[in-house]
Amino acid sequence: MKKIFRREISRGICIKCNKVLLCKSKVRSNFFFIGGGIEQGETPEQALIREVFEETHLICSINNKIGIFDNKYAIEESKIIIEKIHLYCIYIDDDNIINDKISKEYHIDFFWKSMEEIKELSIKPDFLKPFLKNYDEKQ
């Protein structure tokens, strides 16, 4: 019997100097947008600001909400994850972050990738990747 895990998460698209901030698990091959789980009593916006700070020690602001999306995937034959994803366009006001290694997490690496580089990357969930072409760092 398959176990189903439900979670609500916030993710942010951050574009700086024409590069997109992406996360990559050290044990998986795909990339994803920065963010994480929403804790009890938090709004999705509060959770995203907290997650960005915990993972990078950088302070972000939320420019706008892109939308809410449902995602379902299996991580093992016996486990299914069902997510509600709150997706935002975020801004980090620090011009030096492009050249810095910003990861404060042992299990995640962060990368700044150009739009050209992103075309070749696997970004999960797949349906979020097209949103990148509609956003720039001024939004």
Secondary structure, DSSP 8 states (H G I E B T S, - for coil): --EEEEEEEEEEEEEETTEEEEEEETT-S-EE-EEEE--TT--HHHHHHHHHHHHHS--EEEEEEEEEEEEEEEEETTEEEEEEEEEEEEEE--TTGGGS-----SSEEEEEEEHHHHTTS-BSSGGGGGGGGG--TT-
